[in-house]
Amino acid sequence: MPTNKKELRSHYKNLRKELSFDNVEEKSLAVANNLIQLPIWDKTYYHIFLPIEEQKEVNTEYVLHLLSGRDKEIVISKSDFETRGMSHFLLTDNTKIKKNEYNIPEPVNGLPVPSETIEVVFVPLLAFDNVGNRVGYGKGFYDKFLSECKPETIKIGLSFFESVNQIDDVFESDVKLDYCVTPEKVYEF
């Protein structure tokens, strides 16, 4: 099993490619069902990613249903590829969503929400290890965003696959997860 980010990234992208769209839906529903166990439902502002379907990311529609069913404030982001920064907006019935050139669904406009207001962040990832380190696509968007949040912000990875023992090339700027939820179980770090 690979232990560096580059190899893990490649390995898990290939594993995801092999999933059928039915698998993605089934596993995404199982992830959402496991989320219910977490002690996070007393918060107000929840940041969620909208999945890149072409990359077979966890379909967060099920998580969105959980959040709206509990009357939570849902926050989504727009990425700036020049600064590698993200700006955050409240998701409302009027929010227009459009895919950017990387097929990431993003809000066209909306009410801005500062990073420090966000209390829970659902984090996309390709792989994670037994202590909460994660591997994303390698652009650093989420590490930058998570470092702008308050230290007590709860960071929850969503993954189709179980943890790897260890990621070797972890940087000081990498922000660890508090939890990672898979279709099989909930990891707490």
Solvent accessible surface area in square Angstrom, and as a share of the most:
residue,aa,sasa,rsa
1,M,148,0.66
2,P,30,0.19
3,T,55,0.32
4,N,48,0.25
5,K,23,0.10
6,K,159,0.68
7,E,89,0.40
8,L,0,0.00
9,R,49,0.18
10,S,60,0.39
11,H,65,0.29
12,Y,10,0.04
13,K,69,0.29
14,N,74,0.38
15,L,55,0.27
16,R,16,0.06
17,K,144,0.61
18,E,135,0.60
19,L,18,0.09
20,S,56,0.36
21,F,124,0.51
22,D,112,0.58
23,N,54,0.28
24,V,7,0.04
25,E,68,0.30
26,E,121,0.54
27,K,52,0.22
28,S,1,0.01
29,L,83,0.41
30,A,32,0.25
31,V,0,0.00
32,A,3,0.03
33,N,81,0.41
34,N,23,0.12
35,L,0,0.00
36,I,79,0.40
37,Q,124,0.55
38,L,6,0.03
39,P,98,0.62
40,I,0,0.00
41,W,37,0.13
42,D,115,0.60
43,K,57,0.24
44,T,66,0.38
45,Y,59,0.22
46,Y,0,0.00
47,H,0,0.00
48,I,1,0.00
49,F,16,0.07
50,L,25,0.13
51,P,19,0.12
52,I,17,0.09
53,E,107,0.48
54,E,97,0.43
55,Q,72,0.32
56,K,30,0.13
57,E,11,0.05
58,V,5,0.03
59,N,26,0.13
60,T,0,0.00
61,E,91,0.41
62,Y,55,0.21
63,V,0,0.00
64,L,33,0.17
65,H,114,0.51
66,L,34,0.17
67,L,0,0.00
68,S,63,0.41
69,G,68,0.65
70,R,97,0.36
71,D,130,0.67
72,K,36,0.15
73,E,65,0.29
74,I,15,0.08
75,V,0,0.00
76,I,2,0.01
77,S,17,0.11
78,K,73,0.31
79,S,25,0.16
80,D,66,0.34
81,F,63,0.26
82,E,168,0.75
83,T,80,0.47
84,R,110,0.40
85,G,13,0.13
86,M,27,0.12
87,S,54,0.35
88,H,8,0.04
89,F,30,0.12
90,L,28,0.14
91,L,48,0.24
92,T,58,0.33
93,D,153,0.79
94,N,128,0.65
95,T,21,0.12
96,K,131,0.56
97,I,78,0.40
98,K,142,0.60
99,K,90,0.38
100,N,32,0.16
101,E,146,0.65
102,Y,108,0.41
103,N,57,0.29
104,I,39,0.20
105,P,20,0.12
106,E,12,0.05
107,P,1,0.01
108,V,68,0.39
109,N,78,0.40
110,G,39,0.38
111,L,112,0.55
112,P,103,0.65
113,V,12,0.07
114,P,73,0.46
115,S,10,0.07
116,E,94,0.42
117,T,45,0.26
118,I,0,0.00
119,E,48,0.21
120,V,0,0.00
121,V,0,0.00
122,F,0,0.00
123,V,0,0.00
124,P,20,0.13
125,L,9,0.05
126,L,3,0.01
127,A,3,0.03
128,F,1,0.00
129,D,1,0.01
130,N,76,0.39
131,V,83,0.48
132,G,0,0.00
133,N,13,0.07
134,R,27,0.10
135,V,1,0.00
136,G,14,0.14
137,Y,70,0.26
138,G,48,0.46
139,K,92,0.39
140,G,34,0.32
141,F,23,0.09
142,Y,27,0.10
143,D,30,0.15
144,K,84,0.36
145,F,2,0.01
146,L,7,0.04
147,S,80,0.51
148,E,75,0.34
149,C,12,0.07
150,K,85,0.36
151,P,127,0.80
152,E,119,0.53
153,T,4,0.02
154,I,28,0.14
155,K,21,0.09
156,I,0,0.00
157,G,0,0.00
158,L,2,0.01
159,S,5,0.03
160,F,10,0.04
161,F,38,0.16
162,E,64,0.29
163,S,28,0.18
164,V,8,0.05
165,N,126,0.65
166,Q,105,0.47
167,I,6,0.03
168,D,81,0.42
169,D,54,0.28
170,V,54,0.31
171,F,124,0.52
172,E,185,0.83
173,S,82,0.53
174,D,29,0.15
175,V,29,0.17
176,K,99,0.42
177,L,5,0.02
178,D,49,0.26
179,Y,24,0.09
180,C,0,0.00
181,V,0,0.00
182,T,0,0.00
183,P,20,0.13
184,E,130,0.59
185,K,97,0.41
186,V,39,0.22
187,Y,29,0.11
188,E,132,0.59
189,F,76,0.32
